Amino acid sequence: MFDESFDVIVIGAGHAGCEAASAAARLGAETALVTINLDLIGQMSCNPAIGGIAKGHVVREIDALGGIMGRVIDRTGIQFRLLNRSRGPAVQSPRAQADRSLYRTEMRRVLEATPGLTLRQGAVVRLIAENNRVIGVELQDTRRFGAKAVVIATGTFLNGTVHTGRRTFSAGRAGEPASIELAEDLKTLGFPVGRLKTGTPPRLDGRTIDWDAFERQPPDPRPVAFSFATDRIEQPQISCSIGYTTEKVHQAIRDNLHQSPLYSGKIKGIGPRYCPSIEDKVVKFADKDRHQLFLEPEGHNTHEVYLNGFSTSLPSALQLELLRMIDGFEEVQIIRPGYAIEYDFVDPRELSPTMATTRMDGLFLAGQINGTTGYEEAACQGLLAGVNASLSIQGRKPFTLRRDEAYIGVLADDLIQHGVDEPYRLFTSRAEARLTLRHDNADRRLSPKGREIGLLGDHDWERFSSRRDRIANLRNLLDQTRFKRSSVEYAGVSQVLGCDLGDSITLSQLAMRQGVAPELIFKLLPSGTRGENGLAELETALADSLYTGYIEKQKLATERVNHHDSLKVPDLFEFHTIGGLSNEMIERLERARPQTFAQVRRIPGLTPAAVSSVLVHLTARSSENTVQN
C-alpha cells in the first residue's frame, strides 16, 4: 500500500518543519521530512534574522528544551545585538542577523546528522486517513508514505498567491510553486480555513548603495548567544546601517496607491498589524514625515542587502523609482523586488495545546498554517508538534506549557483560546508573567522539562546543572559579600560613584544603586568566580535579585485579575473613557463588545496592561454602584 512507512511525517522544511522533524526523530520516532525543494531547507523567506522582542526569548526557550534553532543561528549569525539593553532585564531580547545561505546550509547539516531522520523531496497533495485517523500522505509524483502521525508545517504555501502591482500569480514563495491540492484537501476534510497576507521588501545590490549616506549600526562588542551551549560566537561580525524615507517618497506613494493591490481590492487577506507595508505606513501614519529603514547585508559572500522597513507590493519599476528618491540610493539597483503573498491558514481553535488537531487523530499543525507570523513563532510550534507527535505514538503523556512557564505557552494558549484575526506575533506585553519569563533564565525554567521528555542530552544537562549551581552561588556571594567603610574596595567604589555608601554595603545593595554596571560588580567578586561566562551568569543572578519583590506583586495581580471574571461591562460602554488604553486596544474592545470581564480577558491581542486598566475601571465603577445602592 505504501512505498515507504515512517512513525512521523513532517510536511514542509521551513522553521516549524525543521524543529518538528528534529524533535520527533531525537525522541525515537522514525521520521521523514518531506519538502518541495531540499535545497531550501531552513530558508529565510523574509528577513535573514533571528530573535527580537519576545522572539529572542522564544529561541532561548526552544534551546533550553533541546531544540536546534539557537545553535544554528549562533553558528551563522553575522551581527548580534541585545535589544532594549537600556531597559529592564525582563524585556531585553537577543537578535542576530544571519548569513542567509550559511544558515540554510547549517540547518540541513544538522538535520542530515540526526539519527532516525530521513529527508525526502516531493509535494504532498493529500492526507490518507482511515477511521478519522491520518495514516499517511500522497505525493504529487504518486508516491505514498505511511505514518502514525503527520505534522503539517507548510508556511505560506497553502494556496499561496503573490502580488506585485497589478500582477498576481500562484506561488508559495517567489519562484516556488504553491500547495494547491493539499489546501483543497484540508477544506474537503472540514477544516475551517481563512486567508492571511504578509510581504517582503526589495533586496538591493550593496555595490550600488552610497553607504556613507547612512548611519552605521555596529554589532555588540560582547555578543549574547541564543544557545546555552554556545561558548563564543565564531563568525566575523558586520555592521548594518540605518536610513529614513522622506516626505517626497510618501507623496509619491500616495499618488500611486491605485497601483497597490492592498488598496485596489485585489488583496483580501489580513496583513500583520505590527509589520505593515510602506504603503500602509504612509496611509495610516500620515502625521509622520519619515519612517526608519534598516539596511541589513544578507551574508559574507553576497552583495545582496535586505531593506527592512520597506515591505511593499507596488510594481517593481515604481519600487526602484521610490528608492532613488532617498539619499544614498540615487544609483541603487534592485536584485529582487518586494512582493505581498496571500495564503490559507487553519483556525487554530481547531488545536489542542499539543498542536494536535481535534478534528483528526494523529494530525498536528505548526507555523503559519496556524495563523502566526515569524520564524521564531513557527519554530516553537514545530517543537511542540514534533515532540507530541513522537510522544503520542509511544503512548507517553503529552507535553504542554502554561502561560506562566514560557512564551511558548503564551503563544499556544492565545492561539487555541482566541484564534487569530490577523497574523499573530509575540510581544513581551502578551505575557502576564513576563518578569519571570526572561531570556536569560529560560534554561532554569525549561531545561528540566526538556530533560524529562528526553530531548536534552547528557552533555547539555551537565552543562545546565553546572550553570544553575554557579548562578545560585553568585546569588549567595552577592548577599554575603560586604564591604566596610575601612576596606579598600569601599573606598574605591565610593570614589567612583562620588557618594557615601553608609557604614557598610553588600554587593547586592551596591548593584541596586543607580549607575552601577554589572562590570563593576564583576570586578569586585572573588577572582575564582570570574570565569569566561561569569559576567553573563552574574547578570542573571542580579536580575533574579532585582525582580524578587516584583514577582510577588505579579502573582498577586494575576490572582486579582482571575478573581474578577464575573464583573459586568455596562451596555454600550465607551472604552475610550478608560485612561491609558492605546487606540489599538480601544479598537479591539469596541469590536468585541464584551459583556463581562472574563470576556475582556479572552479578546485576541489585548495586552495584560490593557486588561488590568479595564479591571481597575470596572472595579471602581462596581464600588461606586455598591455605595449608591
C-alpha positions as CSV (number, residue, x, y, z in Angstrom):
1,M,0.0,0.0,0.0
2,F,2.8,2.4,0.9
3,D,6.1,3.0,-0.9
4,E,7.8,3.8,2.5
5,S,6.5,3.9,6.1
6,F,7.6,6.1,9.0
7,D,6.4,6.9,12.5
8,V,6.2,10.6,11.9
9,I,6.0,12.6,8.6
10,V,6.6,16.3,8.7
11,I,5.4,18.3,5.6
12,G,7.5,21.4,4.9
13,A,11.1,22.2,5.8
14,G,10.7,25.8,7.0
15,H,11.5,26.8,10.6
16,A,8.5,24.9,12.0
17,G,9.2,21.8,10.0
18,C,12.9,21.7,10.8
19,E,12.2,21.9,14.5
20,A,9.4,19.4,14.4
21,A,11.4,16.8,12.4
22,S,14.4,17.2,14.6
23,A,12.4,16.8,17.8
24,A,10.4,13.8,16.7
25,A,13.5,11.9,15.5
26,R,15.5,12.6,18.6
27,L,12.7,11.3,20.7
28,G,13.0,8.0,18.9
29,A,10.4,8.2,16.1
30,E,11.4,7.2,12.6
31,T,10.8,10.5,10.9
32,A,10.6,11.7,7.3
33,L,10.9,15.4,6.5
34,V,9.1,15.9,3.1
35,T,9.6,19.2,1.3
36,I,9.2,20.6,-2.3
37,N,12.9,21.6,-2.5
38,L,15.6,20.0,-0.3
39,D,18.0,22.8,-1.4
40,L,15.8,25.3,0.5
41,I,15.6,23.7,4.0
42,G,15.5,26.4,6.6
43,Q,15.1,29.1,4.0
44,M,14.7,32.6,5.4
45,S,12.0,33.7,3.1
46,C,11.8,37.2,4.5
47,N,14.3,38.9,6.9
48,P,17.5,36.9,7.4
49,A,17.4,37.4,11.1
50,I,16.5,35.5,14.2
51,G,15.3,37.0,17.5
52,G,13.9,40.3,18.5
53,I,11.5,41.5,21.2
54,A,9.9,38.4,22.8
55,K,11.1,36.4,19.7
56,G,14.6,36.1,21.2
57,H,13.0,34.8,24.4
58,V,11.3,32.1,22.4
59,V,14.5,31.0,20.7
60,R,16.2,30.7,24.0
61,E,13.2,28.6,25.3
62,I,13.5,26.3,22.3
63,D,17.2,25.9,23.1
64,A,16.5,25.2,26.7
65,L,14.1,22.4,25.8
66,G,16.7,20.9,23.4
67,G,15.7,22.5,20.1
68,I,18.1,23.4,17.3
69,M,17.3,27.0,16.1
70,G,19.5,28.7,18.7
71,R,22.5,26.6,17.9
72,V,22.2,27.1,14.1
73,I,21.9,30.9,14.4
74,D,24.9,31.1,16.8
75,R,27.0,29.3,14.2
76,T,25.8,31.5,11.3
77,G,25.0,34.9,12.8
78,I,26.9,37.9,11.4
79,Q,25.6,40.7,13.7
80,F,24.4,40.1,17.3
81,R,22.6,42.8,19.3
82,L,20.8,42.7,22.6
83,L,17.6,44.8,22.2
84,N,16.2,47.0,24.9
85,R,19.6,47.0,26.7
86,S,18.8,50.2,28.4
87,R,15.6,48.8,29.9
88,G,15.0,46.1,32.5
89,P,16.2,42.5,32.0
90,A,12.7,41.1,31.5
91,V,12.2,43.0,28.2
92,Q,15.8,42.7,26.9
93,S,15.9,40.3,24.0
94,P,18.7,39.0,21.7
95,R,18.6,39.4,18.0
96,A,21.0,38.3,15.3
97,Q,21.4,39.0,11.6
98,A,22.2,35.7,9.8
99,D,24.2,34.8,6.8
100,R,21.1,33.6,4.8
101,S,22.9,31.0,2.8
102,L,25.1,29.7,5.6
103,Y,22.0,29.4,7.9
104,R,20.3,27.2,5.3
105,T,23.4,25.1,4.8
106,E,24.0,24.6,8.6
107,M,20.3,23.7,9.2
108,R,20.5,21.0,6.6
109,R,23.7,19.7,8.0
110,V,22.2,19.4,11.5
111,L,19.1,17.6,10.2
112,E,21.1,15.2,8.0
113,A,23.3,14.3,11.0
114,T,20.2,13.4,13.1
115,P,19.7,9.7,13.6
116,G,16.3,8.4,12.6
117,L,15.6,11.4,10.3
118,T,15.1,10.9,6.6
119,L,14.8,13.7,4.0
120,R,12.5,13.3,1.0
121,Q,11.8,15.8,-1.8
122,G,8.3,16.0,-3.1
123,A,5.0,17.8,-2.9
124,V,2.3,16.4,-0.6
125,V,-1.1,16.7,-2.2
126,R,-3.4,14.6,0.1
127,L,-3.7,13.2,3.5
128,I,-4.6,9.5,3.7
129,A,-7.0,8.8,6.5
130,E,-8.8,5.8,7.9
131,N,-11.5,5.9,10.7
132,N,-10.8,9.6,11.2
133,R,-7.1,8.9,11.8
134,V,-4.3,10.0,9.5
135,I,-2.3,7.0,8.3
136,G,-0.1,8.6,5.6
137,V,0.3,11.1,2.7
138,E,0.2,11.0,-1.0
139,L,2.7,12.9,-3.1
140,Q,2.3,14.7,-6.5
141,D,4.6,12.1,-8.1
142,T,2.2,9.3,-6.9
143,R,4.4,8.0,-4.1
144,R,2.5,7.1,-0.9
145,F,4.2,7.3,2.6
146,G,2.7,5.7,5.6
147,A,2.8,7.3,9.0
148,K,1.4,7.0,12.5
149,A,1.4,10.8,12.9
150,V,1.7,13.7,10.5
151,V,2.8,17.3,11.1
152,I,1.8,19.9,8.5
153,A,4.2,22.9,8.5
154,T,3.6,24.4,5.1
155,G,4.2,28.1,5.8
156,T,2.8,30.4,3.2
157,F,2.5,27.6,0.6
158,L,-1.2,26.7,1.1
159,N,-3.0,28.3,-1.8
160,G,-0.3,30.9,-1.9
161,T,-0.8,33.9,-4.2
162,V,1.9,36.5,-4.9
163,H,1.0,40.2,-5.7
164,T,3.3,42.7,-7.3
165,G,1.5,45.7,-8.6
166,R,-1.2,44.6,-10.9
167,R,0.4,41.2,-11.4
168,T,-0.9,38.2,-9.5
169,F,0.3,34.6,-9.7
170,S,0.2,31.4,-7.8
171,A,3.3,30.7,-5.6
172,G,4.3,29.5,-2.2
173,R,7.2,31.9,-2.3
174,A,8.6,33.9,-5.2
175,G,9.9,31.3,-7.6
176,E,8.3,28.2,-5.9
177,P,5.0,26.5,-6.6
178,A,2.1,26.9,-4.2
179,S,0.5,23.9,-2.5
180,I,-2.9,24.0,-4.1
181,E,-4.1,20.4,-3.8
182,L,-3.2,20.0,-0.1
183,A,-5.0,23.2,0.7
184,E,-8.1,21.9,-1.1
185,D,-7.8,18.6,0.7
186,L,-7.9,20.3,4.1
187,K,-11.0,22.1,3.1
188,T,-12.6,18.8,2.0
189,L,-11.8,17.3,5.4
190,G,-13.8,20.1,7.0
191,F,-11.1,22.3,8.5
192,P,-12.2,25.9,8.8
193,V,-9.8,27.9,6.6
194,G,-9.2,31.6,6.4
195,R,-6.9,33.9,4.4
196,L,-3.9,36.0,5.6
197,K,-1.3,38.1,4.0
198,T,2.3,39.0,4.5
199,G,5.0,40.7,2.4
200,T,8.7,41.3,1.8
201,P,10.8,44.4,0.9
202,P,13.1,44.7,-2.1
203,R,16.6,43.2,-1.9
204,L,19.3,45.7,-3.1
205,D,22.7,45.4,-4.7
206,G,25.0,46.7,-2.0
207,R,27.6,47.8,-4.6
208,T,25.1,50.4,-5.8
209,I,24.5,52.0,-2.4
210,D,26.3,55.1,-1.0
211,W,26.9,53.7,2.4
212,D,28.3,57.0,3.7
213,A,24.8,58.5,3.5
214,F,23.5,56.1,6.2
215,E,24.0,55.8,9.9
216,R,26.2,52.9,10.8
217,Q,24.8,50.3,13.3
218,P,27.7,48.2,14.7
219,P,27.3,44.8,16.4
220,D,27.5,44.4,20.2
221,P,31.1,44.1,21.3
222,R,30.0,41.2,23.6
223,P,27.5,39.1,21.6
224,V,24.7,37.5,23.5
225,A,24.3,33.9,22.1
226,F,21.0,32.2,21.7
227,S,22.1,28.7,22.8
228,F,23.2,28.0,26.3
229,A,25.7,25.6,24.8
230,T,27.5,28.3,22.8
231,D,30.7,29.4,24.5
232,R,31.6,32.1,21.9
233,I,30.5,33.5,18.5
234,E,32.9,32.4,15.8
235,Q,31.5,34.2,12.7
236,P,33.1,37.6,11.8
237,Q,30.7,40.3,12.7
238,I,29.4,43.1,10.4
239,S,27.7,46.4,10.7
240,C,24.3,47.2,9.4
241,S,23.0,50.7,8.6
242,I,20.0,52.9,9.3
243,G,18.2,55.3,6.9
244,Y,14.9,57.1,6.5
245,T,12.2,57.6,4.0
246,T,11.3,61.2,3.0
247,E,8.1,63.2,2.5
248,K,8.8,63.2,-1.2
249,V,8.7,59.4,-1.1
250,H,5.5,59.5,0.9
251,Q,3.8,61.8,-1.6
252,A,4.8,59.6,-4.5
253,I,3.3,56.5,-2.7
254,R,0.1,58.4,-2.0
255,D,-0.1,59.4,-5.7
256,N,0.3,55.7,-6.7
257,L,-1.9,53.9,-4.2
258,H,-4.1,52.8,-7.1
259,Q,-1.2,50.6,-8.2
260,S,-1.0,48.8,-4.9
261,P,-3.0,45.6,-4.6
262,L,-3.5,46.4,-1.0
263,Y,-5.6,49.4,-1.9
264,S,-7.0,48.3,-5.2
265,G,-9.0,45.5,-3.6
266,K,-7.0,42.6,-5.1
267,I,-5.7,41.5,-1.7
268,K,-8.4,40.2,0.6
269,G,-6.2,38.6,3.3
270,I,-5.4,40.5,6.5
271,G,-1.8,41.5,6.9
272,P,0.3,41.8,10.1
273,R,-0.5,44.9,12.1
274,Y,3.0,45.1,13.6
275,C,4.9,44.8,10.3
276,P,3.0,47.0,7.9
277,S,3.9,47.7,4.3
278,I,5.4,51.0,3.4
279,E,2.0,51.8,1.7
280,D,0.2,51.2,5.0
281,K,2.7,53.2,7.0
282,V,2.2,56.2,4.7
283,V,-1.6,56.0,4.8
284,K,-2.1,55.0,8.5
285,F,0.6,57.2,10.0
286,A,0.1,60.3,7.8
287,D,1.5,62.6,10.5
288,K,5.0,61.1,10.2
289,D,7.3,62.7,7.7
290,R,9.7,59.8,7.7
291,H,9.9,56.1,8.5
292,Q,13.0,54.2,9.6
293,L,14.8,51.8,7.3
294,F,17.4,49.2,8.2
295,L,20.0,48.1,5.6
296,E,20.9,44.5,6.5
297,P,23.5,42.6,4.5
298,E,22.5,39.1,3.7
299,G,25.8,37.4,4.1
300,H,29.6,37.4,3.9
301,N,29.7,36.1,0.3
302,T,27.0,38.2,-1.3
303,H,26.3,41.9,-2.1
304,E,22.6,41.4,-1.5
305,V,21.1,43.8,1.1
306,Y,17.7,43.3,2.8
307,L,15.8,46.7,3.2
308,N,14.0,46.1,6.5
309,G,11.1,48.6,6.9
310,F,10.2,48.9,3.2
311,S,7.9,45.9,2.6
312,T,5.8,46.6,-0.4
313,S,3.6,45.1,-3.2
314,L,3.9,48.1,-5.5
315,P,5.1,47.5,-9.1
316,S,8.8,46.8,-9.3
317,A,9.6,49.8,-11.5
318,L,7.8,52.0,-9.0
319,Q,9.8,50.4,-6.2
320,L,13.0,51.5,-7.9
321,E,11.7,55.0,-8.5
322,L,10.8,55.4,-4.9
323,L,14.1,54.1,-3.5
324,R,16.1,56.5,-5.7
325,M,14.4,59.4,-4.0
326,I,16.2,58.5,-0.8
327,D,19.7,59.9,-0.1
328,G,22.3,57.2,-0.6
329,F,20.0,55.2,-3.0
330,E,20.4,57.6,-6.0
331,E,22.1,54.8,-8.1
332,V,20.6,51.8,-6.3
333,Q,19.7,48.6,-8.2
334,I,17.1,46.1,-7.0
335,I,18.1,42.4,-7.1
336,R,14.7,41.1,-6.0
337,P,11.6,43.3,-5.9
338,G,9.4,43.2,-2.9
339,Y,6.0,41.5,-3.0
340,A,3.0,40.5,-1.0
341,I,1.7,37.0,-0.6
342,E,-1.7,35.7,0.5
343,Y,-2.1,32.2,1.8
344,D,-4.6,29.9,3.6
345,F,-4.5,29.2,7.3
346,V,-6.5,26.9,9.5
347,D,-8.4,28.3,12.5
348,P,-6.0,27.5,15.4
349,R,-9.0,26.9,17.7
350,E,-9.1,23.5,16.0
351,L,-6.0,22.6,18.0
352,S,-5.2,21.2,21.4
353,P,-2.3,22.6,23.5
354,T,-0.1,19.9,21.9
355,M,-0.6,21.3,18.4
356,A,-2.7,18.2,17.6
357,T,-6.0,18.8,15.7
358,T,-9.2,17.9,17.4
359,R,-10.8,17.1,14.0
360,M,-8.5,14.2,13.0
361,D,-6.4,11.9,15.2
362,G,-2.6,11.8,14.6
363,L,-2.6,15.2,12.7
364,F,-0.6,18.1,14.0
365,L,-0.3,21.7,12.6
366,A,2.6,24.1,13.2
367,G,3.7,27.5,12.0
368,Q,1.9,29.9,9.6
369,I,-0.8,27.4,8.9
370,N,-2.0,28.3,12.4
371,G,-2.2,32.0,11.6
372,T,1.2,33.1,13.1
373,T,4.0,35.1,11.6
374,G,7.7,34.9,12.3
375,Y,10.4,32.2,12.2
376,E,10.5,32.0,15.9
377,E,6.8,31.6,16.4
378,A,6.8,28.9,13.8
379,A,9.8,27.1,15.3
380,C,8.3,26.8,18.8
381,Q,5.1,25.4,17.4
382,G,7.2,22.9,15.4
383,L,9.0,21.8,18.5
384,L,5.6,21.3,20.4
385,A,4.2,19.4,17.4
386,G,7.2,17.2,16.8
387,V,7.6,16.3,20.5
388,N,4.0,15.5,20.9
389,A,3.7,13.5,17.6
390,S,6.5,11.3,18.8
391,L,5.2,11.0,22.4
392,S,1.7,10.2,21.1
393,I,2.8,7.1,19.1
394,Q,4.9,6.0,22.1
395,G,1.8,6.1,24.4
396,R,3.5,8.7,26.6
397,K,1.8,11.6,28.2
398,P,1.6,14.8,26.1
399,F,3.9,17.8,26.6
400,T,2.4,21.2,27.1
401,L,3.5,24.5,28.6
402,R,1.4,27.0,30.6
403,R,1.4,30.8,30.1
404,D,3.3,31.4,33.3
405,E,6.0,28.9,32.3
406,A,7.1,30.1,28.9
407,Y,6.4,32.5,26.0
408,I,5.8,29.2,24.1
409,G,2.9,28.6,26.5
410,V,1.6,32.1,25.9
411,L,1.5,31.6,22.2
412,A,-0.1,28.2,22.3
413,D,-2.8,29.4,24.7
414,D,-3.5,32.6,22.7
415,L,-4.0,30.6,19.5
416,I,-6.2,27.9,21.0
417,Q,-8.3,30.1,23.1
418,H,-8.7,33.2,20.9
419,G,-7.9,32.2,17.4
420,V,-6.5,35.0,15.2
421,D,-7.9,38.0,13.3
422,E,-4.5,38.9,11.9
423,P,-1.1,37.3,11.6
424,Y,-0.1,36.6,15.2
425,R,3.3,37.6,16.6
426,L,4.6,37.5,20.1
427,F,5.4,40.6,22.3
428,T,6.6,40.8,25.9
429,S,3.3,42.6,26.6
430,R,1.3,39.4,25.8
431,A,2.8,37.6,28.9
432,E,1.3,38.3,32.3
433,A,4.3,36.7,33.9
434,R,6.9,38.4,31.8
435,L,9.0,39.4,34.9
436,T,9.8,35.7,35.4
437,L,9.9,34.8,31.7
438,R,13.3,36.4,31.0
439,H,15.6,35.2,28.1
440,D,18.5,34.6,30.5
441,N,16.6,32.2,32.8
442,A,15.0,30.1,30.0
443,D,17.2,27.2,30.9
444,R,16.3,27.2,34.6
445,R,12.6,27.3,33.6
446,L,12.6,24.7,30.9
447,S,15.7,22.5,30.7
448,P,14.4,20.2,33.5
449,K,11.3,19.7,31.2
450,G,13.5,19.1,28.2
451,R,15.4,16.5,30.2
452,E,12.3,14.8,31.4
453,I,10.9,14.3,27.9
454,G,14.2,13.1,26.6
455,L,15.2,16.0,24.3
456,L,18.0,17.3,26.3
457,G,21.1,15.0,26.2
458,D,23.6,14.1,29.0
459,H,26.2,16.7,28.0
460,D,23.7,19.5,27.8
461,W,22.2,18.5,31.1
462,E,25.6,18.5,32.8
463,R,26.2,22.0,31.3
464,F,22.9,23.2,32.6
465,S,23.4,21.8,36.1
466,S,26.8,23.4,36.4
467,R,25.5,26.8,35.2
468,R,22.5,26.6,37.6
469,D,24.8,25.9,40.5
470,R,27.1,28.8,39.6
471,I,24.3,31.2,39.4
472,A,23.0,30.1,42.8
473,N,26.5,30.6,44.3
474,L,26.6,34.0,42.8
475,R,23.3,34.9,44.4
476,N,24.8,33.9,47.8
477,L,28.0,35.8,47.1
478,L,26.1,39.0,46.3
479,D,24.2,38.8,49.5
480,Q,27.1,37.7,51.7
481,T,30.0,39.9,50.4
482,R,30.0,43.1,52.4
483,F,32.5,45.9,52.3
484,K,33.0,48.1,55.4
485,R,33.9,51.7,55.3
486,S,37.5,50.8,56.2
487,S,38.1,48.5,53.2
488,V,40.0,49.3,50.1
489,E,37.1,48.2,47.9
490,Y,34.7,50.5,49.7
491,A,36.9,53.5,49.2
492,G,37.4,52.7,45.5
493,V,33.7,52.3,44.8
494,S,32.7,55.3,46.9
495,Q,35.2,57.4,44.9
496,V,33.9,56.1,41.5
497,L,30.3,56.8,42.4
498,G,31.0,60.1,44.2
499,C,28.9,59.4,47.2
500,D,28.9,57.9,50.7
501,L,27.8,54.3,50.9
502,G,27.0,54.1,54.6
503,D,28.9,52.2,57.2
504,S,28.9,49.1,55.0
505,I,27.3,47.7,51.9
506,T,26.7,44.3,50.3
507,L,27.3,43.6,46.6
508,S,23.5,43.1,46.2
509,Q,22.8,46.5,47.7
510,L,25.5,48.1,45.6
511,A,24.1,46.6,42.4
512,M,20.8,48.3,43.1
513,R,22.3,51.7,43.1
514,Q,21.9,53.9,40.0
515,G,24.9,54.0,37.7
516,V,26.4,50.7,39.0
517,A,27.1,48.5,36.0
518,P,27.4,44.7,36.2
519,E,31.0,45.0,35.1
520,L,31.8,46.9,38.3
521,I,30.2,44.2,40.5
522,F,32.0,41.6,38.4
523,K,35.4,43.1,39.3
524,L,34.5,43.1,43.0
525,L,33.8,39.3,43.0
526,P,36.4,36.9,44.3
527,S,38.7,36.0,41.4
528,G,37.8,32.4,41.4
529,T,34.2,33.2,40.3
530,R,35.2,35.3,37.3
531,G,35.3,32.6,34.6
532,E,34.7,33.0,30.9
533,N,31.0,33.1,31.2
534,G,31.0,34.7,34.6
535,L,29.7,38.1,33.6
536,A,26.6,36.7,31.8
537,E,25.9,34.5,34.8
538,L,26.3,37.4,37.1
539,E,23.8,39.4,35.1
540,T,21.3,36.6,35.6
541,A,21.9,36.5,39.3
542,L,21.5,40.3,39.5
543,A,18.2,40.1,37.6
544,D,17.0,37.4,39.9
545,S,17.7,39.6,42.9
546,L,16.2,42.7,41.2
547,Y,12.9,41.1,40.4
548,T,12.3,39.2,43.7
549,G,9.8,41.7,45.1
550,Y,8.1,42.5,41.8
551,I,7.4,38.8,41.1
552,E,5.4,38.5,44.3
553,K,3.4,41.5,43.3
554,Q,2.9,40.0,39.8
555,K,1.5,36.8,41.3
556,L,-0.9,38.8,43.5
557,A,-2.0,40.9,40.4
558,T,-2.7,37.7,38.4
559,E,-4.8,36.3,41.2
560,R,-6.7,39.5,41.4
561,V,-7.5,39.5,37.7
562,N,-8.7,35.9,37.8
563,H,-10.9,36.7,40.8
564,H,-13.0,39.3,39.0
565,D,-14.2,37.4,36.0
566,S,-17.9,38.0,36.9
567,L,-17.7,41.8,36.8
568,K,-20.2,43.2,34.3
569,V,-19.4,45.6,31.5
570,P,-22.2,48.1,31.0
571,D,-24.1,48.1,27.8
572,L,-22.8,50.5,25.1
573,F,-19.8,51.2,27.4
574,E,-17.4,53.7,25.8
575,F,-13.9,52.2,26.3
576,H,-12.1,55.3,25.1
577,T,-13.0,56.8,28.5
578,I,-10.5,54.5,30.2
579,G,-7.2,56.2,30.7
580,G,-4.0,54.6,29.5
581,L,-5.6,52.5,26.6
582,S,-3.9,52.7,23.2
583,N,-6.1,53.3,20.1
584,E,-5.4,49.7,19.1
585,M,-6.7,48.3,22.5
586,I,-9.8,50.6,22.3
587,E,-10.5,49.3,18.8
588,R,-10.3,45.7,19.9
589,L,-12.6,46.3,22.8
590,E,-15.1,48.2,20.8
591,R,-15.2,45.5,18.1
592,A,-15.6,42.6,20.6
593,R,-18.2,44.4,22.9
594,P,-17.5,42.2,25.9
595,Q,-20.3,41.8,28.5
596,T,-18.1,40.6,31.4
597,F,-14.5,40.9,32.5
598,A,-14.0,37.2,31.7
599,Q,-14.8,38.0,28.1
600,V,-12.5,41.0,28.2
601,R,-9.6,38.7,29.1
602,R,-10.3,36.4,26.2
603,I,-10.2,39.1,23.5
604,P,-7.4,38.3,21.0
605,G,-4.5,40.7,21.0
606,L,-5.5,42.5,24.2
607,T,-2.4,43.1,26.3
608,P,-2.2,42.3,30.0
609,A,-1.7,46.0,30.7
610,A,-4.9,46.8,28.9
611,V,-6.8,44.1,30.7
612,S,-5.6,45.5,34.0
613,S,-6.7,49.0,33.1
614,V,-10.2,47.7,32.2
615,L,-10.3,45.8,35.5
616,V,-9.3,48.9,37.6
617,H,-12.1,50.9,35.8
618,L,-14.8,48.2,36.2
619,T,-13.8,47.6,39.9
620,A,-14.1,51.3,40.7
621,R,-17.4,51.5,38.9
622,S,-18.7,48.5,40.7
623,S,-17.7,50.0,44.1
624,E,-19.4,53.3,43.2
625,N,-22.6,51.4,42.4
626,T,-22.4,49.5,45.6
627,V,-22.1,52.7,47.7
628,Q,-25.0,54.3,45.8
629,N,-27.2,51.4,46.5
